[in-house]
Amino acid sequence: MTYRIQGVFSVIADPKRRKMLDYLSAADRTAGDIASKFEISRPAVANHLRILEQNGLINIVKIGRTRVHKLNAAPLKEIKDWINSYERFWDQKLTGLKLLIESDLAKK
């Protein structure tokens, strides 16, 4: 599944949502479990969870009468892949700089 990367960037720009994702990375949780870890109202937590779900970062599974929130890290992989392309760019630039410095030192 392809996720709208712009939406995912927007979602993870919020520090509370990033912390919720971190919390969910350890284990699946109910909304109540999540709300107990944050000093914001339950409606605010519910709103953040809705946004995370709409952007594919969490899945909600109903088990009996309980709704369990599960991390879906797939959209984050797309961001990681995009960032990695720049890592290769900087690796090449730093290698070039290293070679330039080494050649200057060898001339002295």
N, C-alpha and C positions, 0 to 999 in steps of 0.2 A: 504494500500500500504506500502511496506517495502522500506525504503531508505537505501542507502549504508552509514552507520554511519561514516565510515572513510572519505568519501567525504564531509559529513556535517561538521565534525570536521575541515577539511581543509578549508572549506568555511568560517566558523565562526571564524577561527583563524585570519582573516583579520579585523582590527578595523573599516575600512571604511564600509565593508559589514555588520558588526554588527550594526553600526550606521544606515545604510540603513534599516535593518530589524526593528530597533527601530522606525524609522520614519514611516515605513509602518504599524507598529502595531497600530498606532493611526488612520490611514485612508488609503484608497486606493489612489494611486497617479500615475500621468503620469511621464514619464522619465524626462520631463522638470521640473516638480515640484521637483523631487528628485535631479536633477542636480543643481537646484538653491540653495540647502542647503549644497552643498559640494564645497570645493575649489579645485576641480580637473576638468579636461576637460570633455566635454560631451562624447567623445569617451571612456574615462576611466570609466565614470558612466555606459555607455552602456555595457562595458565589464563586470563590476561587476554585473550588472543586468542579463546579459546572464549567468554568472556563478551561480548566485542565482537560476535562473530558471532551469538550467540544473541539479541542485542538489535538486530540488523539494521544495525549500524554498519560492519561489514566483510563482504565476500563473499570466499570462498575458491574459487579456480579451480585445478583440477588441470591442469597442462601437462606431459604425460609423467609422470614420477615426482615432479615438483616441484609443491608447493602454493604458489600465489601469493596473497597477501592484498591485497585492493583496498578502498579506502575507499568506503563508501556514505554520502554526506552527507545523504541524504533525511531520516532521523530528526532530524538537527540542524536542518533547515529548519523542522520543526514547533516546535522550541524557539525558534528565531529569531522565528517568527511570533507565538508566545505572548508573548515578551519585547517585540516591537514594539507589541503592544497597550498595554503599560505605558508605552512611550516616548511614544505619543500622549497618554496620560493626563498624563504629566509635562510634555509640551510645552504642553498646555492650561493646566495649573496655573502654569507659569512665565510664559506669556503674560499670564494674569490678574494675576499679581504685578507684572509689568512695567507693565501698564496702571495698576494701583493706585499704584505708585511714581511714575509719570509724572504722574498726576493730582494727587497730593500735592505734587509739585515745582511744578506749574503754579499751585497755589493759593498758594504762598509768594512 
